Amino acid sequence: MSLDKNEIRQKYTSVTTFLRKERGKHLCQCGCNQVIDLKQSHFWNGIPRFIFGHAARLRQGAKVFDKDLYYCVEDIARIAGVSDQTVRLWNRNGLIIASETIGRKNLYKKTDIDAFLTSRPERCSFNPDLYYSVQELKQMGVSRGKLRAFARAGKIQNPRHHARKTFYLKSEIDTYLDEILDDKQDSHPRSRLTVSVINNLQWRISELEERVKLLEDCLLRV
């Protein structure tokens, strides 16, 4: 039988005495009959009824549903060949909608899921030979800003992400590669001389000429 913190305060005045006398007496009430490992925090918060995680075992019997009408997340992941997290992401993005909830388990109508999986385009496997990575494009002299600009203009597709890297389709990049590189060579905004820069240079040159004259005069006097 578990003790709450008030009962512990009435029986014991020190943590050491509490642990020595109560250790080994309290079993998990989920039915496993394992001994609860007492800790110092139990002296202040009370002895729990279950070992951590075992309380969920009592709720499993309540999570019964008609498998002829509904799919759970695990069923959809198995049928679609994806992870459970992907199925939850579909639900979060509104692609599928849970029609029932039992406990913390979302249930989806079989008819809705079958229609969604049928209309969902097939996933094509990633072939690295068909793509350039961003690192490879950088070595070729292509910047990310230029790639994004061409994607916004609809000239190339949006990038594909795989294994935490970004890739662009080779055929599209090869088509516009000359245009990208020519545009980069023609535009050098940082190398342009403005009027203020030229005036500043002329002023510095005139100052240097005056200092040279002063030095020459000093040398002649010596």
Summary of the structure (lengths in Angstrom):
residues: 222
radius of gyration: 36.6
end to end distance: 109.1
largest distance: 111.6
contacts: 482
relative contact order: 0.06
helix: 54%
strand: 10%
